[in-house]
Amino acid sequence: MAFHGGMDNRYEALADTLTGYSIRVKKGERVLIDAMDVPDGIVIALIRAVRARKGIPYVQIHHARVGREMLLEGTEDQYAFHAEIELARMKGMQGYIALRGAENIFESSDVPADRMKVAMAALRPVQNYRVKETKWVVVRWPTPGMAQQALTSTEAFEDFYFRVCTLDYARMIPGQKALKKLMDKTDQVRITGPGTDLRFSIKGIQAVMCTGERNIPDGEVFTSPVRDSVEGVIQYNAPTVYQGTSFDNVRFVFEKGRIVEATCTGDHKRLQAILDSDEGARYIGEFAIGFNPHIHHPMRDILFDEKIAGSFHFTPGQAYEGEADNGNRSQVHWDIVNIQRPDYGGGEIYFDGKLIRKDGLFVVKGLDKLNPDYLLGKDKGSTAAKSTKKAAKKDNAKAAKKGASRKKKAS
């Protein structure tokens, strides 16, 4: 890939995937290409790909430094008018493709929290409409800055990027269907791991599959907890960047669904300001399980980090309206990740008392098609998967035995 902006045949391949698979452009559909700090070449490739499918392309170009300047002294009236314009345009679109580059992920770190709050609150209806009413996909664009975040060379990162983006996402569908089916009939979820013991209900809230149609990279199934059901503590172990500020070792304590205690390594005051943005910011709007087999380590970019193999994310703020919706409303939607593979301390996920994933690997038949060996076509006789399944059988047998003894005592 040419980071300097020159045309590359892989631009055309990616544009074909986004227009032909992700949003499936049809004749006469209007598609907004929303580009932030990306080469002209990929925008041109997308314009051509939309036209090749008889769609009608529209383009909006953003630059992070310009956006920062607008935010610094933006007023409520200014952003209310801006939101009217953006919403009117979005209502005229059937498709939306966002390309998000980042030369400096901390560009907006010095924007005052109250100014950020004004902009996000005003523009939330635009995002809600886009999510609910259009065919959309969001793509992070690789830059040398992202290579630095990933602690790799530029060349190694571009190779990684295209492995992730050109994964056979259709291979995820059988396993995701099995996971969705199980989540749809599950009531109680328990998650354990170093510093983490969470309990909550997902009863009656549908799960949603993510197979490359909305995000590239992709690889998760998400739902949301019953709003006031979350109890316990979570210690996140992946770093996170939100509203231009970096946070590490975020820890939340929940009572009746609400975050009653929040700590982190970093800007504690900013953390509290985000959670105090509105009433819904201290409740969870999404619970998701990630399993992209190419993504193993956090790089402070949530479109990659939330898909890490063996991870889950637990998201303060807005739920997705109309799907996986627990009714929580907020201008905040902050995906924060916990990785449960052994190299990050391990961990377990239980559905209605049954262990379904241990140390990042699924241990239930059907769900094992979401493990890396299967997704990468290396599923014959995986030693790690076999040993994990053996341990899971023991754990589930112990749980069943405890349950039987409780019934005897109750009788």
C-alpha distance (Angstrom), angle and dihedral (degrees) to the residues before:
residue distance angle dihedral
M1 . . .
A2 3.78 . .
F3 3.79 106.8 .
H4 3.80 89.2 -173.0
G5 3.80 89.7 71.7
G6 3.80 103.5 -100.7
M7 3.83 119.0 144.2
D8 3.79 114.4 -89.6
N9 3.79 127.8 -173.5
R10 3.81 88.5 -128.7
Y11 3.82 87.3 64.3
E12 3.79 87.7 63.2
A13 3.81 92.3 47.8
L14 3.80 91.9 50.8
A15 3.80 92.4 45.1
D16 3.79 88.9 51.9
T17 3.81 90.9 52.0
L18 3.80 93.5 48.4
T19 3.80 96.1 47.1
G20 3.80 98.6 33.8
Y21 3.83 103.2 37.0
S22 3.81 109.8 15.4
I23 3.82 102.1 45.7
R24 3.84 100.1 4.6
V25 3.79 97.8 -141.4
K26 3.81 113.8 -140.5
K27 3.79 131.5 -160.4
G28 3.79 113.0 -72.7
E29 3.82 96.0 11.0
R30 3.79 117.6 137.4
V31 3.81 113.4 -132.8
L32 3.81 125.1 -166.9
I33 3.81 113.6 -148.3
D34 3.81 104.4 -158.4
A35 3.80 108.4 -167.1
M36 3.81 126.4 -172.8
D37 3.82 118.3 -173.5
V38 3.82 96.5 -30.4
P39 3.82 131.9 134.8
D40 3.80 117.4 -86.6
G41 3.80 87.9 -125.2
I42 3.81 95.6 71.2
V43 3.83 91.6 45.6
I44 3.80 89.9 52.1
A45 3.81 90.4 47.3
L46 3.82 89.5 53.4
I47 3.80 93.4 47.7
R48 3.81 89.0 53.4
A49 3.81 92.8 45.4
V50 3.82 92.3 51.6
R51 3.81 91.0 48.6
A52 3.80 91.3 47.4
R53 3.82 86.9 61.3
K54 3.83 91.0 47.8
G55 3.79 91.9 -107.7
I56 3.81 125.6 136.9
P57 3.83 114.6 -117.6
Y58 3.80 125.7 -148.6
V59 3.79 122.8 -175.9
Q60 3.79 134.8 -152.3
I61 3.81 119.4 -177.0
H62 3.82 121.9 -157.0
H63 3.79 132.9 -177.0
A64 3.80 120.3 -160.3
R65 3.81 95.4 -138.9
V66 3.80 91.4 52.2
G67 3.80 90.3 46.9
R68 3.80 90.3 52.1
E69 3.79 91.2 53.0
M70 3.80 91.0 51.4
L71 3.80 91.3 49.9
L72 3.80 96.3 49.5
E73 3.80 94.8 73.7
G74 3.79 102.4 10.2
T75 3.79 115.0 144.1
E76 3.79 132.3 -147.3
D77 3.81 91.5 -112.2
Q78 3.79 91.6 49.4
Y79 3.81 94.2 51.1
A80 3.81 93.4 41.0
F81 3.83 88.9 57.7
H82 3.80 91.5 42.6
A83 3.81 90.2 51.7
E84 3.82 91.0 51.8
I85 3.80 90.2 55.6
E86 3.81 93.7 45.0
L87 3.80 93.3 47.3
A88 3.81 92.7 49.1
R89 3.80 89.8 52.1
M90 3.81 93.7 45.3
K91 3.80 90.0 52.1
G92 3.79 87.9 59.9
M93 3.82 93.5 54.9
Q94 3.77 129.7 87.7
G95 3.82 95.1 -176.2
Y96 3.80 136.2 34.7
I97 3.81 129.8 -168.6
A98 3.81 118.0 -176.0
L99 3.80 120.6 -165.0
R100 3.79 111.7 -169.8
G101 3.76 120.8 -169.7
A102 3.79 123.6 174.4
E103 3.78 124.1 -161.6
N104 3.82 87.8 174.3
I105 3.81 118.1 17.6
F106 3.82 89.5 -165.5
E107 3.81 94.7 56.3
S108 3.80 93.0 118.3
S109 3.81 96.6 38.1
D110 3.81 92.4 110.7
V111 3.80 95.7 49.1
P112 3.83 106.4 114.9
A113 3.80 113.6 -109.1
D114 3.81 92.3 -122.2
R115 3.84 91.7 55.3
M116 3.80 91.1 48.7
K117 3.80 89.4 49.0
V118 3.82 92.0 54.3
A119 3.80 93.3 52.2
M120 3.79 96.2 43.9
A121 3.79 93.9 47.5
A122 3.82 92.1 50.0
L123 3.80 95.0 47.1
R124 3.83 97.5 42.9
P125 3.86 93.0 92.9
V126 3.81 89.4 55.5
Q127 3.81 91.5 54.1
N128 3.80 91.7 44.0
Y129 3.80 91.4 53.6
R130 3.79 92.5 46.4
V131 3.82 92.4 50.6
K132 3.80 95.1 45.4
E133 3.80 103.3 35.9
T134 3.82 110.4 29.1
K135 3.78 137.9 58.4
W136 3.78 101.6 -111.3
V137 3.79 143.2 175.0
V138 3.81 130.7 -177.7
V139 3.80 120.8 -153.8
R140 3.78 128.0 -173.3
W141 3.81 111.2 -140.5
P142 3.83 120.1 -138.8
T143 3.79 120.0 -116.7
P144 3.81 134.9 166.6
G145 3.81 85.5 -102.8
M146 3.79 90.1 60.4
A147 3.80 89.8 49.0
Q148 3.81 87.3 55.5
Q149 3.82 90.6 50.0
A150 3.81 89.0 51.8
L151 3.84 90.1 47.8
T152 3.81 91.7 -124.8
S153 3.77 138.4 114.0
T154 3.80 117.6 -90.8
E155 3.81 91.2 -110.8
A156 3.81 93.6 49.2
F157 3.78 90.5 49.0
E158 3.79 94.3 51.0
D159 3.83 89.2 51.6
F160 3.81 89.3 50.1
Y161 3.81 91.5 47.0
F162 3.78 93.9 55.1
R163 3.81 93.3 44.3
V164 3.79 88.1 55.7
C165 3.80 95.9 42.9
T166 3.80 95.3 46.0
L167 3.82 96.3 45.7
D168 3.82 112.9 133.1
Y169 3.80 94.0 -104.4
A170 3.80 91.4 179.4
R171 3.83 87.2 69.3
M172 3.82 87.3 67.6
I173 3.79 94.1 59.4
P174 3.86 100.7 85.7
G175 3.80 93.1 48.7
Q176 3.79 92.7 43.4
K177 3.80 91.0 50.9
A178 3.80 89.5 53.1
L179 3.81 92.0 48.2
K180 3.81 92.9 47.0
K181 3.82 90.9 49.6
L182 3.80 90.7 51.7
M183 3.81 94.2 45.4
D184 3.80 91.9 48.4
K185 3.81 90.7 60.1
T186 3.82 96.9 38.6
D187 3.79 123.2 105.4
Q188 3.81 109.2 176.2
V189 3.81 125.4 40.9
R190 3.77 124.8 -171.6
I191 3.81 124.0 -173.7
T192 3.78 122.5 -170.3
G193 3.79 135.0 179.3
P194 3.80 141.3 116.9
G195 3.80 105.6 -25.8
T196 3.81 91.5 -8.9
D197 3.79 131.9 106.0
L198 3.81 111.4 152.2
R199 3.80 130.1 170.4
F200 3.80 126.7 -175.6
S201 3.79 144.1 139.5
I202 3.82 127.2 -111.7
K203 3.81 93.5 178.6
G204 3.80 114.4 149.0
I205 3.82 95.4 3.9
Q206 3.79 114.1 113.3
A207 3.79 122.6 -126.1
V208 3.80 120.1 -130.4
M209 3.81 126.7 -145.3
C210 3.83 120.3 -137.0
T211 3.80 112.2 -159.8
G212 3.81 105.0 158.2
E213 3.78 97.6 -67.9
R214 3.82 98.0 105.5
N215 3.78 106.7 20.4
I216 3.78 133.0 29.9
P217 2.98 110.0 -133.3
D218 3.80 96.2 38.8
G219 3.78 142.1 165.8
E220 3.81 118.5 130.9
V221 3.80 143.2 104.7
F222 3.79 114.9 -142.9
T223 3.77 140.4 -171.0
S224 3.80 132.9 149.7
P225 3.80 133.8 -112.1
V226 3.78 122.1 -110.7
R227 3.81 97.1 -87.9
D228 3.81 100.7 -115.8
S229 3.82 97.6 30.5
V230 3.82 100.7 85.3
E231 3.82 114.8 110.7
G232 3.78 132.3 166.8
V233 3.77 136.7 28.8
I234 3.79 137.6 -55.8
Q235 3.79 126.4 -163.0
Y236 3.80 108.3 -164.8
N237 3.79 114.6 -150.0
A238 3.81 101.5 -168.8
P239 3.81 121.1 81.6
T240 3.79 116.3 -117.5
V241 3.79 137.7 -158.8
Y242 3.80 118.8 -154.5
Q243 3.80 128.6 169.9
G244 3.78 88.5 -5.6
T245 3.80 95.6 -55.8
S246 3.81 126.2 111.3
F247 3.80 121.6 -135.3
D248 3.82 130.3 -175.6
N249 3.81 132.8 -168.9
V250 3.80 94.2 12.3
R251 3.80 111.6 -171.1
F252 3.81 127.5 -171.8
V253 3.80 131.2 -171.5
F254 3.82 116.5 -158.6
E255 3.78 133.2 -156.3
K256 3.82 120.1 178.0
G257 3.79 89.6 -14.7
R258 3.79 96.8 -53.1
I259 3.81 127.5 112.5
V260 3.80 101.8 -119.8
E261 3.79 97.0 169.2
A262 3.81 128.4 31.0
T263 3.80 128.6 177.0
C264 3.80 136.2 164.7
T265 3.76 145.2 164.2
G266 3.78 104.3 -100.0
D267 3.79 133.3 23.8
H268 3.81 102.0 12.0
K269 3.81 92.2 173.4
R270 3.82 91.6 55.0
L271 3.81 90.2 47.8
Q272 3.80 90.6 55.9
A273 3.81 91.7 45.1
I274 3.82 91.2 55.0
L275 3.81 92.3 48.4
D276 3.81 89.8 47.8
S277 3.82 93.2 51.6
D278 3.80 89.3 106.2
E279 3.81 140.2 -29.3
G280 3.82 94.4 -83.3
A281 3.81 95.2 53.4
R282 3.82 91.0 80.0
Y283 3.82 93.2 53.7
I284 3.80 127.4 74.3
G285 3.80 119.5 -105.1
E286 3.82 100.7 176.9
F287 3.79 141.9 27.9
A288 3.81 115.0 -173.1
I289 3.79 138.3 172.1
G290 3.83 116.5 -143.7
F291 3.81 128.4 -154.6
N292 3.83 114.8 159.9
P293 3.82 102.3 151.5
H294 3.80 94.8 -148.8
I295 3.81 97.2 53.9
H296 3.80 114.4 76.4
H297 3.79 109.5 150.1
P298 3.82 135.7 41.4
M299 3.79 119.7 -104.9
R300 3.82 100.3 177.9
D301 3.79 91.6 -101.5
I302 3.77 111.2 113.0
L303 3.82 97.9 -155.9
F304 3.80 86.3 64.0
D305 3.80 101.1 29.7
E306 3.82 96.8 53.1
K307 3.83 89.3 58.8
I308 3.83 96.3 51.6
A309 3.81 112.7 140.8
G310 3.80 109.7 -102.5
S311 3.82 95.0 15.3
F312 3.77 139.7 117.4
H313 3.78 131.1 -165.5
F314 3.77 128.7 -146.3
T315 3.78 112.0 -162.3
P316 3.80 128.8 -153.7
G317 3.79 113.7 -148.1
Q318 3.77 139.0 15.4
A319 3.79 121.3 34.0
Y320 3.81 119.4 -145.9
E321 3.79 103.5 -92.6
G322 3.77 113.9 -125.5
E323 3.80 96.3 9.4
A324 3.79 129.6 58.4
D325 3.79 82.6 -3.5
N326 3.80 121.7 165.9
G327 3.79 92.3 173.0
N328 3.80 96.6 -106.3
R329 3.79 113.0 145.0
S330 3.78 126.2 -166.7
Q331 3.78 142.0 137.2
V332 3.83 85.4 -124.2
H333 3.81 124.6 82.0
W334 3.80 107.0 167.4
D335 3.79 116.6 174.2
I336 3.82 109.1 -157.5
V337 3.80 120.8 -178.0
N338 3.79 136.8 -138.3
I339 3.81 117.8 -170.4
Q340 3.82 116.2 -151.4
R341 3.80 102.7 -173.5
P342 3.84 115.8 120.5
D343 3.81 92.0 -106.2
Y344 3.82 87.2 62.5
G345 3.80 96.3 43.9
G346 3.81 100.6 -83.2
G347 3.78 128.3 -113.3
E348 3.79 145.9 -174.8
I349 3.80 138.8 -117.1
Y350 3.82 119.5 -156.4
F351 3.81 127.4 -168.9
D352 3.81 113.1 -159.4
G353 3.80 89.9 -20.9
K354 3.82 96.1 -49.1
L355 3.79 120.2 115.0
I356 3.81 109.1 -122.3
R357 3.81 102.1 165.8
K358 3.78 130.1 24.0
D359 3.80 125.8 -175.0
G360 3.80 90.6 -12.8
L361 3.83 97.6 -50.9
F362 3.80 125.3 105.2
V363 3.79 112.6 -123.3
V364 3.82 101.4 -172.5
K365 3.80 121.5 92.7
G366 3.77 110.5 -102.4
L367 3.79 93.0 21.1
D368 3.80 89.1 68.8
K369 3.81 86.0 76.8
L370 3.81 85.5 77.1
N371 3.80 93.0 59.3
P372 3.83 116.6 106.2
D373 3.81 95.7 -111.6
Y374 3.79 92.4 59.4
L375 3.81 96.3 41.0
L376 3.79 90.4 51.3
G377 3.82 93.8 43.3
K378 3.82 94.1 -109.5
D379 3.79 97.3 110.1
K380 3.82 100.9 124.0
G381 3.77 111.1 112.8
S382 3.79 101.7 -24.7
T383 3.82 107.4 -169.7
A384 3.82 93.0 -154.9
A385 3.79 92.6 51.7
K386 3.83 92.5 47.3
S387 3.79 94.1 50.4
T388 3.80 91.4 45.9
K389 3.81 91.1 51.2
K390 3.81 90.7 50.7
A391 3.80 90.8 52.2
A392 3.80 90.2 46.7
K393 3.80 92.4 53.1
K394 3.80 89.3 53.9
D395 3.82 91.8 48.1
N396 3.80 92.9 48.5
A397 3.82 91.1 46.5
K398 3.80 89.8 53.0
A399 3.80 90.8 48.4
A400 3.81 91.3 50.1
K401 3.82 90.5 49.1
K402 3.81 91.4 51.5
G403 3.78 90.2 48.3
A404 3.81 91.4 51.7
S405 3.80 92.2 49.5
R406 3.80 90.8 50.2
K407 3.82 90.4 52.8
K408 3.82 90.5 51.3
K409 3.81 90.8 50.8
A410 3.80 91.3 47.4
S411 3.81 91.2 51.5
